[in-house]
């Protein structure tokens, strides 16, 4: 009986590990298309492991395409990888600095911008070049 339970537990453990590795492997080294990109704007980033990303409160450069504008000072941007943060390409919601005129932006517009964190899961565009 002990051998049977041990074998069952081991196979369950390997099954879970294999699934996690398969998921990780399938995403590794492949760019996501914009259509398949996960929308991170509604995620609870407070549960993320901050040790995997190199966040700082100093602005870093980024490039992306505006996907939505709410005219209350926020935009959704599908951005390319942000190397300084070790962050892959994805769609995220960004707050705009007061110096940026939200009415000057258009959906579909490609932008080069500077961004910084304002706490876990909160991002600010400080400048659009």
C-alpha positions as CSV (number, residue, x, y, z in Angstrom):
1,X,0.0,0.0,0.0
2,X,2.8,2.4,0.9
3,X,4.5,1.7,-2.5
4,X,1.2,2.4,-4.3
5,X,0.7,5.7,-2.5
6,X,4.3,6.7,-3.0
7,X,4.0,5.9,-6.7
8,X,0.8,7.8,-7.0
9,X,2.2,10.9,-5.2
10,X,5.4,10.8,-7.3
11,X,3.4,10.5,-10.6
12,X,1.1,13.4,-9.5
13,X,4.2,15.5,-8.7
14,X,5.9,14.7,-12.0
15,X,2.6,15.5,-13.8
16,X,2.3,18.9,-12.3
17,X,6.0,19.7,-12.8
18,X,5.9,18.4,-16.4
19,X,2.9,20.7,-17.1
20,X,4.6,23.7,-15.6
21,X,7.8,23.0,-17.6
22,X,5.8,22.4,-20.8
23,X,4.0,25.8,-20.3
24,X,7.2,27.5,-19.5
25,X,9.0,25.9,-22.5
26,X,6.3,26.8,-24.9
27,X,6.5,30.5,-24.0
28,X,10.3,30.6,-23.8
29,X,11.9,32.3,-26.8
30,X,8.8,33.0,-28.7
31,X,7.2,36.4,-29.2
32,X,3.5,36.7,-28.6
33,X,1.4,38.3,-31.3
34,X,-0.6,41.3,-30.3
35,X,-3.8,39.3,-30.7
36,X,-2.6,36.6,-28.3
37,X,-0.9,39.0,-25.8
38,X,-2.3,38.8,-22.2
39,X,-3.9,42.0,-21.0
40,X,-2.1,42.7,-17.7
41,X,-4.1,45.9,-16.9
42,X,-6.6,43.9,-14.8
43,X,-4.1,41.6,-13.0
44,X,-3.2,41.8,-9.4
45,X,0.5,42.6,-9.8
46,X,0.9,42.5,-6.0
47,X,1.1,38.7,-6.2
48,X,4.0,38.8,-8.6
49,X,7.5,37.8,-7.6
50,X,9.4,41.2,-7.7
51,X,12.7,39.3,-7.6
52,X,12.3,38.3,-11.3
53,X,11.9,41.9,-12.6
54,X,14.3,44.7,-12.1
55,X,11.9,47.6,-11.2
56,X,13.0,51.0,-10.1
57,X,11.4,54.4,-9.7
58,X,13.8,55.9,-12.3
59,X,12.3,56.4,-15.8
60,X,13.3,53.8,-18.4
61,X,12.8,53.9,-22.2
62,X,10.1,51.9,-23.9
63,X,8.3,51.6,-27.3
64,X,4.8,50.6,-27.9
65,X,1.4,51.2,-29.7
66,X,-1.5,52.9,-28.0
67,X,-4.5,50.4,-27.8
68,X,-7.0,52.4,-25.8
69,X,-7.3,55.9,-24.2
70,X,-9.7,56.7,-21.4
71,X,-9.2,60.5,-21.5
72,X,-8.9,60.5,-17.7
73,X,-5.2,60.3,-17.8
74,X,-4.7,56.6,-18.6
75,X,-3.7,54.7,-21.8
76,X,-3.4,51.0,-22.6
77,X,-0.2,50.4,-24.5
78,X,1.1,47.2,-26.2
79,X,4.8,47.6,-25.5
80,X,7.8,45.9,-26.8
81,X,10.1,44.2,-24.2
82,X,11.4,46.7,-21.6
83,X,15.0,45.5,-21.2
84,X,15.7,47.6,-18.1
85,X,13.0,45.8,-16.2
86,X,13.6,42.4,-17.7
87,X,9.9,42.5,-18.8
88,X,8.5,40.9,-22.0
89,X,6.2,42.5,-24.5
90,X,2.6,42.8,-23.3
91,X,-0.4,45.2,-23.1
92,X,-0.5,47.3,-19.9
93,X,-2.4,50.2,-18.5
94,X,-0.2,53.3,-17.9
95,X,-1.1,56.6,-16.1
96,X,0.1,59.7,-17.9
97,X,2.2,62.4,-16.2
98,X,0.3,65.7,-15.9
99,X,2.6,67.2,-18.4
100,X,1.3,64.9,-21.2
101,X,-1.9,66.0,-23.0
102,X,-4.1,62.9,-23.3
103,X,-6.0,64.6,-26.2
104,X,-2.9,64.7,-28.3
105,X,-2.7,60.9,-28.4
106,X,-4.5,58.5,-30.8
107,X,-5.4,54.8,-30.7
108,X,-2.9,53.0,-33.0
109,X,-0.2,55.6,-32.5
110,X,3.3,54.2,-32.1
111,X,5.1,55.9,-29.3
112,X,8.6,56.0,-27.8
113,X,8.2,56.8,-24.1
114,X,9.9,57.0,-20.7
115,X,8.1,55.1,-17.9
116,X,8.6,54.4,-14.3
117,X,6.9,52.4,-11.5
118,X,4.8,54.0,-8.8
119,X,4.5,50.8,-6.8
120,X,3.8,47.3,-7.8
121,X,1.4,47.2,-10.6
122,X,1.3,50.9,-11.1
123,X,3.1,52.5,-14.1
124,X,3.6,56.1,-15.2
125,X,4.5,57.4,-18.6
126,X,6.7,60.4,-17.7
127,X,7.5,61.5,-21.3
128,X,6.5,60.8,-24.9
129,X,9.3,61.5,-27.4
